[in-house]
Amino acid sequence: MARGFVAILPNLAIALIVLFITWMVAKFATKIADRIIGKSSLRPSLKKLVETLVKLAIWLIGLLIAAAVAIPGFTPAGAIAGLGIGAVAIGFAFQDIFENFLAGVLIMLREKMRIGDVIEVEGILGRVENITLRETHLRQMSNELTIMPNAMIFKSPVKILTDDQRARTEVVVGVDYDADLDQAEKALRGAVEGLDGVDMEKGVEVYAIEFGGSSIDFKIRFWTGSKPREGWQARHLAIKSIKKALDNAGIGIPFPIVTNMFPEALQIEQASAGEARQQA
């Protein structure tokens, strides 16, 4: 055994050199992938997929060469046969890994949900920072990083907020019952039109939607940029402008009826009034 080990040392040394060369070549997988892709304008996710596949191919070839050098009698056909024998056991043992791997490939291949998009999945809202073959990195609006398995994203409904450059924003406001509704509609429309961040090509829509408990409610709909910050900023400006426009028009924004907010207090007050009447 000792003589056999000494005899195989040169082969092991050559195998280690092959692995080192493989590691060096894999480091340049990005440049190799760029040469394969050429000047084609692929999505960042597809470029990462090509880079990953190139890196995997380089490591596979390097490992096969190193194994053939280090183990006498080793052949790729024998390795494939050995993998075939244990394929079922490996499949069960690494089911989740393979599932996430295939889901990652499919996510990278589809056109939607690119790197940089803001998405919402499983109640998590964030920007896609990176897509790997096993997981997707989401940077939440609070700057926290969430790492989600690709299988979860692939199976769950995904809301892509930045799929288009424009998104609709809505603001609901109530006016007094004795207010002139035509005047209120005109004031609300004029308050939003011309604001920074509001897309006037889409226009501004104002609708009276319902008779509220203490007011007639209007819904104002307008279009802004699809990024969350753009929507929040436009909504912020719209609310301030609406309040100012209604004040200038002499139209009040009533408070909700107190009885709807505090039913228990109302019952106590009614009971006290009933007792007072009985005593009288």
C-alpha positions as CSV (number, residue, x, y, z in Angstrom):
1,M,0.0,0.0,0.0
2,A,2.8,2.4,0.8
3,R,4.6,1.6,-2.5
4,G,1.3,2.1,-4.3
5,F,0.7,5.4,-2.6
6,V,4.2,6.7,-3.4
7,A,3.7,5.5,-7.0
8,I,0.5,7.5,-7.4
9,L,1.8,10.7,-5.9
10,P,2.9,12.2,-9.3
11,N,-0.6,11.5,-10.6
12,L,-2.2,13.3,-7.6
13,A,0.2,16.2,-8.0
14,I,-0.8,16.5,-11.7
15,A,-4.5,16.2,-10.7
16,L,-4.1,19.1,-8.2
17,I,-2.4,21.2,-10.9
18,V,-5.3,20.4,-13.3
19,L,-7.8,21.6,-10.6
20,F,-5.8,24.8,-10.0
21,I,-5.8,25.5,-13.7
22,T,-9.6,24.8,-13.8
23,W,-10.1,27.3,-11.0
24,M,-8.0,29.9,-12.8
25,V,-10.0,29.4,-16.0
26,A,-13.3,29.5,-14.2
27,K,-12.4,32.9,-12.8
28,F,-12.5,34.2,-16.4
29,A,-15.9,32.6,-17.1
30,T,-17.5,36.1,-17.4
31,K,-15.1,37.0,-20.2
32,I,-15.6,33.7,-21.9
33,A,-19.3,34.1,-21.7
34,D,-19.1,37.6,-23.1
35,R,-17.2,36.2,-26.1
36,I,-19.8,33.5,-26.6
37,I,-22.7,36.0,-26.4
38,G,-20.9,38.6,-28.5
39,K,-22.6,42.0,-28.8
40,S,-26.1,40.7,-28.3
41,S,-28.3,42.7,-25.9
42,L,-29.4,40.0,-23.5
43,R,-31.1,40.6,-20.2
44,P,-28.8,40.6,-17.1
45,S,-30.5,37.5,-15.8
46,L,-29.7,35.6,-19.1
47,K,-26.1,36.8,-19.0
48,K,-25.8,35.5,-15.5
49,L,-27.3,32.2,-16.6
50,V,-24.8,31.9,-19.5
51,E,-21.9,32.8,-17.1
52,T,-23.0,30.1,-14.6
53,L,-23.4,27.4,-17.3
54,V,-20.0,28.2,-18.7
55,K,-18.5,28.0,-15.2
56,L,-20.2,24.7,-14.5
57,A,-19.0,23.3,-17.9
58,I,-15.4,24.4,-17.1
59,W,-15.5,22.7,-13.7
60,L,-17.1,19.6,-15.0
61,I,-14.4,19.2,-17.7
62,G,-11.6,20.0,-15.2
63,L,-12.9,17.5,-12.6
64,L,-13.2,14.7,-15.2
65,I,-9.6,15.3,-16.4
66,A,-8.3,15.4,-12.8
67,A,-10.2,12.2,-11.9
68,A,-8.8,10.5,-15.0
69,V,-5.3,11.5,-14.0
70,A,-5.5,10.6,-10.3
71,I,-7.5,7.3,-10.6
72,P,-6.1,4.8,-13.0
73,G,-8.9,3.2,-15.1
74,F,-11.3,6.0,-14.6
75,T,-13.4,6.9,-17.6
76,P,-16.3,9.3,-18.1
77,A,-18.5,6.4,-19.1
78,G,-17.8,4.7,-15.8
79,A,-18.6,7.9,-14.0
80,I,-21.9,8.2,-15.8
81,A,-22.7,4.6,-15.0
82,G,-22.0,5.2,-11.4
83,L,-24.2,8.2,-11.3
84,G,-27.0,6.2,-12.9
85,I,-26.9,3.6,-10.1
86,G,-27.3,6.2,-7.4
87,A,-29.5,8.7,-9.3
88,V,-32.6,7.8,-7.3
89,A,-31.0,8.2,-4.0
90,I,-29.3,11.5,-5.0
91,G,-32.6,12.8,-6.3
92,F,-34.4,12.2,-3.0
93,A,-31.5,13.6,-1.0
94,F,-31.1,16.8,-3.0
95,Q,-34.7,17.3,-4.1
96,D,-34.9,20.8,-2.8
97,I,-31.6,21.8,-4.3
98,F,-32.5,20.4,-7.7
99,E,-36.0,22.1,-7.5
100,N,-34.5,25.5,-6.7
101,F,-31.9,25.0,-9.5
102,L,-34.5,24.3,-12.2
103,A,-36.7,27.1,-10.9
104,G,-33.7,29.5,-11.1
105,V,-33.0,28.5,-14.7
106,L,-36.6,29.0,-15.6
107,I,-36.8,32.4,-13.8
108,M,-33.7,33.5,-15.7
109,L,-35.1,32.4,-19.0
110,R,-38.5,34.1,-18.8
111,E,-38.8,37.7,-19.9
112,K,-40.5,39.1,-16.8
113,M,-39.0,39.9,-13.4
114,R,-35.6,41.2,-14.3
115,I,-32.8,42.4,-12.1
116,G,-33.7,45.9,-10.8
117,D,-37.5,45.3,-10.8
118,V,-39.5,46.0,-7.7
119,I,-41.7,43.0,-6.9
120,E,-44.0,41.7,-4.2
121,V,-44.1,38.0,-3.4
122,E,-45.4,36.2,-0.3
123,G,-46.0,39.6,1.4
124,I,-42.4,40.8,0.8
125,L,-41.8,44.0,-1.2
126,G,-38.4,44.7,-2.5
127,R,-36.0,45.3,-5.5
128,V,-34.4,42.3,-7.2
129,E,-30.7,42.6,-6.6
130,N,-29.5,39.3,-7.8
131,I,-30.8,36.0,-9.3
132,T,-28.7,32.9,-8.8
133,L,-29.4,29.3,-9.7
134,R,-30.6,28.6,-6.2
135,E,-31.9,31.8,-4.7
136,T,-33.1,35.4,-5.4
137,H,-31.9,38.4,-3.4
138,L,-34.6,41.0,-2.6
139,R,-33.6,44.4,-1.1
140,Q,-36.6,45.6,0.8
141,M,-37.7,49.2,1.0
142,S,-36.3,49.4,4.5
143,N,-32.9,48.3,3.1
144,E,-33.1,44.8,4.6
145,L,-32.0,42.0,2.3
146,T,-34.2,38.9,2.0
147,I,-32.9,35.8,0.3
148,M,-35.8,33.7,-1.1
149,P,-35.5,30.2,-2.6
150,N,-36.2,30.2,-6.4
151,A,-38.8,27.5,-6.0
152,M,-40.9,29.7,-3.7
153,I,-40.8,32.6,-6.2
154,F,-41.5,30.3,-9.2
155,K,-44.6,28.7,-7.5
156,S,-46.1,31.9,-5.9
157,P,-47.9,34.8,-7.5
158,V,-45.4,37.6,-8.1
159,K,-46.6,41.2,-8.4
160,I,-44.1,43.2,-10.6
161,L,-44.6,46.9,-9.7
162,T,-42.0,48.2,-12.3
163,D,-43.1,46.0,-15.2
164,D,-44.3,49.3,-16.9
165,Q,-43.0,52.8,-16.5
166,R,-46.3,54.1,-15.2
167,A,-48.6,53.1,-12.4
168,R,-51.9,54.4,-11.2
169,T,-52.3,56.1,-7.8
170,E,-55.6,56.7,-6.0
171,V,-56.6,59.2,-3.3
172,V,-60.0,59.2,-1.6
173,V,-61.4,62.3,0.1
174,G,-64.8,63.2,1.5
175,V,-66.6,66.6,1.2
176,D,-69.6,68.0,3.2
177,Y,-73.1,66.9,2.2
178,D,-74.1,70.6,1.6
179,A,-71.1,71.2,-0.8
180,D,-71.7,71.8,-4.5
181,L,-70.5,68.6,-6.0
182,D,-69.7,70.1,-9.4
183,Q,-67.5,72.7,-7.7
184,A,-65.9,70.1,-5.6
185,E,-65.1,67.9,-8.6
186,K,-63.6,70.9,-10.4
187,A,-61.5,71.8,-7.3
188,L,-60.2,68.3,-6.9
189,R,-59.3,67.9,-10.6
190,G,-57.5,71.3,-10.6
191,A,-55.6,70.4,-7.5
192,V,-54.0,67.3,-9.0
193,E,-53.5,68.5,-12.6
194,G,-50.0,69.9,-13.2
195,L,-48.4,68.5,-10.1
196,D,-44.8,67.2,-10.4
197,G,-44.8,63.5,-11.1
198,V,-48.3,63.3,-12.5
199,D,-48.6,62.0,-16.1
200,M,-51.0,64.4,-17.8
201,E,-51.0,62.2,-21.0
202,K,-53.1,59.7,-19.0
203,G,-55.2,62.5,-17.5
204,V,-56.8,62.8,-14.0
205,E,-60.0,61.1,-13.2
206,V,-62.4,62.3,-10.4
207,Y,-65.4,60.2,-9.4
208,A,-68.0,60.5,-6.6
209,I,-68.1,57.0,-5.3
210,E,-70.4,56.7,-2.3
211,F,-72.5,58.4,0.4
212,G,-70.4,58.1,3.5
213,G,-71.4,58.4,7.1
214,S,-70.6,62.0,7.3
215,S,-69.4,63.0,3.8
216,I,-69.8,62.3,0.1
217,D,-66.6,60.5,-0.9
218,F,-64.6,61.2,-4.1
219,K,-61.9,59.1,-5.6
220,I,-59.1,60.8,-7.5
221,R,-57.1,58.6,-9.9
222,F,-53.9,59.7,-11.6
223,W,-50.8,58.1,-13.1
224,T,-47.2,58.4,-11.8
225,G,-43.9,56.6,-12.2
226,S,-44.1,52.9,-11.3
227,K,-41.3,53.1,-8.6
228,P,-42.7,53.1,-5.1
229,R,-40.9,56.3,-4.2
230,E,-42.4,58.1,-7.2
231,G,-45.9,57.0,-6.3
232,W,-45.5,58.1,-2.6
233,Q,-44.1,61.5,-3.6
234,A,-46.9,62.2,-6.1
235,R,-49.5,61.1,-3.5
236,H,-47.9,63.3,-0.9
237,L,-48.1,66.4,-3.2
238,A,-51.6,65.5,-4.3
239,I,-53.0,65.3,-0.7
240,K,-51.5,68.7,0.2
241,S,-52.8,70.3,-3.0
242,I,-56.3,68.8,-2.5
243,K,-56.5,70.1,1.1
244,K,-55.5,73.6,-0.1
245,A,-57.9,73.6,-3.1
246,L,-60.8,72.6,-0.9
247,D,-60.0,75.2,1.7
248,N,-59.8,77.9,-1.0
249,A,-63.2,76.8,-2.4
250,G,-64.8,76.9,1.0
251,I,-65.5,73.2,1.0
252,G,-65.1,71.3,4.2
253,I,-63.6,67.9,4.8
254,P,-65.9,66.5,7.6
255,F,-64.7,64.3,10.4
256,P,-66.2,60.8,10.7
257,I,-69.3,60.5,12.9
258,V,-68.2,59.8,16.4
259,T,-70.9,57.2,17.0
260,N,-69.3,55.0,14.3
261,M,-65.9,55.2,15.9
262,F,-67.0,54.7,19.6
263,P,-70.1,52.6,19.8
264,E,-69.5,51.6,23.4
265,A,-69.3,55.2,24.5
266,L,-72.5,55.9,22.6
267,Q,-74.4,53.1,24.4
268,I,-73.1,54.4,27.8
269,E,-74.3,57.9,26.9
270,Q,-77.7,56.6,25.8
271,A,-78.1,54.6,29.0
272,S,-77.2,57.6,31.1
273,A,-79.8,59.7,29.2
274,G,-82.5,57.0,29.7
275,E,-81.8,56.9,33.5
276,A,-82.0,60.7,33.7
277,R,-85.4,60.7,31.9
278,Q,-86.7,58.0,34.3
279,Q,-85.7,60.0,37.3
280,A,-87.3,63.1,35.9
